[in-house]
Amino acid sequence: VALDRLVDVLGSLGTHLACAPRGRDAELRGVALHDPAENTPATAGDVLLGLGTPSVAAAARLVASTAASAVVLHGKPPLDERVVAAAKKSGAAVLLVDPSVPWSQLANVTQTLVNGGTRTGDLFGLADVIAGVVGGPVTIEDQQSRVLAYSYRQEDVDPVRVQTILGRRVPEEA
């Protein structure tokens, strides 16, 4: 999946692309979690979720030393100049997410999009874009009410929508 698509999908969660030294068309192929207690390196094509970066200095060190294509950090724009310099050094794009968004939600959405993006096709991406625009969950169905795709944003949905997605078709009673 391209960085541009990740930015669009995470935009519904309050994410801003703070800088992208290599452009928005970078291909993303995996998701890695930063854990300061472990030395698990991210590789090119990864989206690195910057857990455990409590300060600007820690964020700058993480961004400067990563091989990941993108780093997601909790924070609000504008991006600190030290982190911008680090991004230019490593080439990693930096996305800032509102600190109120839980890491578990970011991990789930990012993992689903990046690892499912090549498998699921364009309709899921379209559902995500529509969900971001309308601010709510979206399903795409064929004329026989079979679910073809659905948006990742499905929080606070009614029981019929849950049945529709799990059963891959709109229930007869609905």
C-alpha positions, 0 to 999 in steps of 0.5 A: 500500500502507498504512504498516500493511502495510509495518510488518507485512512489514518486522517480519519483518526486525526493523523497529519503527514508532517514530512515525507522526504521521499514523497507520498508514493513510498510503498509500505509492506509491513508494520513494526512496533518500537519498543525501547526495551528491545532492539527489533529493527524496522526494515525498508517498507515498514511503518514504524509505530513509535511507542515509547518516545516520550520526548522530542529528543527520543523521537528524533533519535528514533527517526534518525536511526530507522530504516523504516519508510514511515514513522508514526508518532503521537503529537500535534503539528508542527513537527519539531525541527530536530525531528524534521532534520532526523527525517531528512537524514533517514528518509522516513516520512513522519506522521503525527497522530493526536495523542488521544488516539490509542496505539492499539487502534493505530496498530490495528488500522495500520496492520489491516491496511498495510498487510491487507492492502494488496490482498483486499483490492480497491473496494476496501480502499474506496470504502475507507476513503468514503468513511473518512469523508462521511465520518462513519462506517461504510459497507459496499454491497452488490445488487444481491446485498452481498458485502463486497467491502467495508471500511476499517472504521466500524466502531460504535456500529449497530447489531445489523451492521455487525451481522452484515459484515460477519455474514458477508451479506445483509440479513434477510430481516433487514 
